[in-house]
Amino acid sequence: MTKQTDNTVPTPVLVSWSSGKDSAWAFHTLRQQSERYEVRGIFTTVTKTFDRVSIHSTPGWVLKQQSEKLGVPLYQIPIPYPCSNAIYEEAMRKFLAEVEALPEHLTASHFAFGDLFLEDIREYREDKLSGTGFTPIFPVWGEDTTQLAEKMIASGLRAIITALNPTKVPADFAGRWFDADLIADLPDGVDPLGENGEFHTCVVDGPMFSSPVAAKPGEVVQRDIISKKDDDDKIHTSSTTSPTYVYADVVPLDEAQS
């Protein structure tokens, strides 16, 4: 059922929250247009086995603090590990039904995504929401990623590199801060925002937060990514091989570094 919106009031939106810089900036962009949009919450998939945000590997405790400091409800979509395309899409369909059943002051008609330029990802999201009554929007779509990276850093946004593909970015970038030095050190051909999957981040401070998340980089590990053989949904890519990714934990500021 399509949610009816009145053109005289802001459009109610839920933001797809990866826990990283792009979704945080999409959230911030919408919040700056309060006459047009009312951000009513964030949603994300959480891998139950690890209690971490899927792909970015942000710990659950950080995710909850991010939500508190954004001042909006958090909706977690649990998925298993490994997670097939079919299981992922069923979890998303269940979430859509839950959103539709929310009280009028909490539900939303639009979902916002922090995608920048990957057409196949955008088309996938648009296709999966087609006919559901929910409309996808892309607040940062088409922005120049070099300029946007500079804008993020200048705004005071602080993010930790929590996951990376070591075939595209040196493994020792895991655990580094997303800052001007990191941008300068990126290999040629790597997108400054990692939009091609080169790296992922966890945001701990920025203009979208009421106060910083008290966190810092923790232990760095390498892990093979196990996937169930299934159709490639452009989000949870299946493969006959197990690629190795490098992950940096995020720990409380008062925790000793091992």
Summary of the structure (lengths in Angstrom):
residues: 258
radius of gyration: 17.7
end to end distance: 51.6
largest distance: 54.4
contacts: 799
relative contact order: 0.17
helix: 27%
strand: 26%
